[in-house]
Amino acid sequence: MAPSLADHIFDWLESKSNAALDGLLNSPEDSFAAVLDYRGAYPDGMDPRDAHGIHLVNLLSLLLFRFPELLTNRELKTIPVRQRYSVVNAAITADSKKFCDFILGGLRDRSIYVKTMVLDAIVRHPALRTPTAHEMVKRLLWVKSIAESDYDRRHVEAALASFRGA
């Protein structure tokens, strides 16, 4: 019996082997969905939070790097809410200009966590500093919850400052 996508994901978590990755590359759409929905076993000693927050994000990033069409014609709103942070994180990690529009869509997301991750990415990745992004970031200063939070406002201000240095 051939290994399932969940088996390939577990094998990749355990060993980061090319064989496990190759098993996932045979069906990228299904593999992308399987990684997002993965709730399987985790290797001994691996915290599930690390598996999802680091290792599976890196696996998604590898899939996106090889198959950018998984995101290039998609909007963030088509991704289920609970999976958006991981997908945006993977798109940022893939470090491809092809994902700029998708990543910047995170500035319109309801989650402040997605927004601040995108703001931090703008500071680190000059390709994200577009005129449209600049306007979107400026508008965030008018969002009451951001304006009233020193932490969130500092993220916005840092992103705005990066536009001046570009």
C-alpha positions as CSV (number, residue, x, y, z in Angstrom):
1,M,0.0,0.0,0.0
2,A,1.4,3.4,-1.0
3,P,2.1,5.9,1.8
4,S,-0.6,8.5,2.3
5,L,0.1,12.3,2.2
6,A,-0.1,12.3,6.0
7,D,2.6,9.6,6.0
8,H,4.8,11.7,3.8
9,I,4.2,14.7,6.0
10,F,5.2,12.8,9.1
11,D,8.3,11.4,7.4
12,W,9.3,14.9,6.3
13,L,8.8,16.2,9.9
14,E,10.9,13.4,11.2
15,S,13.8,13.5,8.7
16,K,13.3,16.4,6.2
17,S,14.2,13.8,3.6
18,N,13.9,14.5,-0.1
19,A,12.1,11.2,-0.5
20,A,9.3,12.4,1.8
21,L,9.2,15.7,-0.1
22,D,9.1,13.9,-3.5
23,G,6.0,12.0,-2.3
24,L,4.3,15.3,-1.7
25,L,5.4,16.9,-4.9
26,N,3.4,14.4,-7.0
27,S,0.1,16.1,-6.1
28,P,0.9,19.7,-5.0
29,E,-2.7,20.9,-4.5
30,D,-3.7,17.9,-2.4
31,S,-0.4,18.1,-0.5
32,F,-0.9,21.8,0.2
33,A,-4.3,21.1,1.7
34,A,-3.0,18.1,3.6
35,V,-0.2,20.1,5.2
36,L,-2.6,22.8,6.2
37,D,-5.0,20.2,7.7
38,Y,-2.3,18.0,9.2
39,R,-3.3,16.8,12.7
40,G,-1.4,13.5,12.6
41,A,1.4,12.2,14.7
42,Y,4.5,14.2,15.5
43,P,8.0,12.8,15.9
44,D,9.2,12.1,19.4
45,G,10.3,15.2,21.1
46,M,8.6,17.6,18.7
47,D,6.1,19.9,20.2
48,P,3.0,20.2,17.9
49,R,3.2,24.0,18.2
50,D,6.7,23.9,16.7
51,A,5.6,21.4,14.1
52,H,2.9,23.8,12.9
53,G,4.6,27.1,13.6
54,I,8.0,26.3,12.1
55,H,8.4,22.9,10.4
56,L,5.1,22.7,8.5
57,V,5.4,26.4,7.5
58,N,8.8,25.5,6.0
59,L,7.2,22.6,4.2
60,L,4.5,24.8,2.8
61,S,7.2,27.2,1.7
62,L,9.0,24.5,-0.2
63,L,5.7,23.6,-1.9
64,L,5.1,27.2,-2.8
65,F,8.6,27.7,-4.1
66,R,8.2,24.7,-6.4
67,F,4.6,25.4,-7.3
68,P,3.9,29.1,-7.0
69,E,0.6,28.7,-8.8
70,L,-0.8,27.4,-5.5
71,L,-1.0,31.1,-4.4
72,T,-0.3,33.4,-7.3
73,N,-3.9,33.6,-8.4
74,R,-5.5,33.4,-5.0
75,E,-6.6,36.0,-2.5
76,L,-6.1,35.6,1.2
77,K,-9.8,35.5,1.9
78,T,-10.0,32.2,0.0
79,I,-7.9,30.6,2.8
80,P,-9.8,29.4,5.9
81,V,-9.3,31.9,8.7
82,R,-7.5,29.4,11.0
83,Q,-4.9,28.7,8.3
84,R,-4.2,32.2,7.1
85,Y,-1.3,32.9,9.4
86,S,0.6,29.8,8.3
87,V,0.0,30.4,4.6
88,V,1.1,34.0,4.8
89,N,4.1,33.0,6.8
90,A,5.0,30.3,4.2
91,A,4.6,32.9,1.4
92,I,6.9,35.3,3.2
93,T,9.4,32.5,3.8
94,A,9.3,31.4,0.2
95,D,10.7,34.9,-0.5
96,S,9.3,35.3,-4.1
97,K,8.0,38.4,-5.7
98,K,5.2,36.3,-7.1
99,F,3.5,36.3,-3.7
100,C,3.7,40.1,-3.0
101,D,0.0,40.7,-3.7
102,F,-1.1,37.7,-1.6
103,I,1.1,38.7,1.3
104,L,0.0,42.3,1.2
105,G,-3.6,41.1,1.3
106,G,-2.8,40.2,5.0
107,L,-2.9,44.0,5.8
108,R,-6.7,43.7,5.2
109,D,-7.1,40.6,7.3
110,R,-9.1,40.8,10.5
111,S,-6.3,39.2,12.5
112,I,-3.8,41.6,14.1
113,Y,-1.3,38.7,14.1
114,V,-1.4,38.4,10.3
115,K,-1.2,42.2,10.0
116,T,1.8,42.5,12.2
117,M,3.6,39.6,10.5
118,V,3.0,41.4,7.1
119,L,4.2,44.7,8.6
120,D,7.4,43.0,9.8
121,A,7.8,41.4,6.3
122,I,7.5,44.9,4.7
123,V,10.5,46.0,6.8
124,R,12.6,43.0,5.8
125,H,11.6,42.6,2.2
126,P,11.9,45.7,-0.1
127,A,9.8,44.0,-2.8
128,L,6.7,44.4,-0.6
129,R,7.2,48.2,-0.4
130,T,4.8,49.1,-3.2
131,P,2.9,52.4,-3.5
132,T,-0.3,50.5,-2.8
133,A,1.2,48.8,0.3
134,H,2.3,52.3,1.5
135,E,-1.2,53.6,1.3
136,M,-2.6,50.5,3.1
137,V,0.0,50.8,5.9
138,K,-0.8,54.5,6.4
139,R,-4.5,53.7,6.7
140,L,-3.8,51.2,9.5
141,L,-2.8,54.2,11.7
142,W,-6.5,55.1,11.6
143,V,-7.7,51.7,12.9
144,K,-8.7,52.4,16.5
145,S,-7.3,49.1,18.0
146,I,-3.9,49.8,16.4
147,A,-3.8,53.5,17.2
148,E,-4.5,52.6,20.9
149,S,-1.9,49.9,21.1
150,D,1.7,51.0,21.5
151,Y,2.9,47.6,20.3
152,D,0.8,47.5,17.2
153,R,1.4,51.1,16.3
154,R,5.2,50.6,16.5
155,H,4.9,47.8,13.9
156,V,3.0,50.2,11.6
157,E,5.5,53.0,12.2
158,A,8.4,50.7,11.5
159,A,6.9,49.7,8.2
160,L,6.2,53.3,7.2
161,A,9.8,54.2,8.1
162,S,11.0,51.4,5.8
163,F,9.3,53.1,2.9
164,R,11.4,56.3,3.5
165,G,14.5,54.2,3.3
166,A,13.6,52.5,0.0
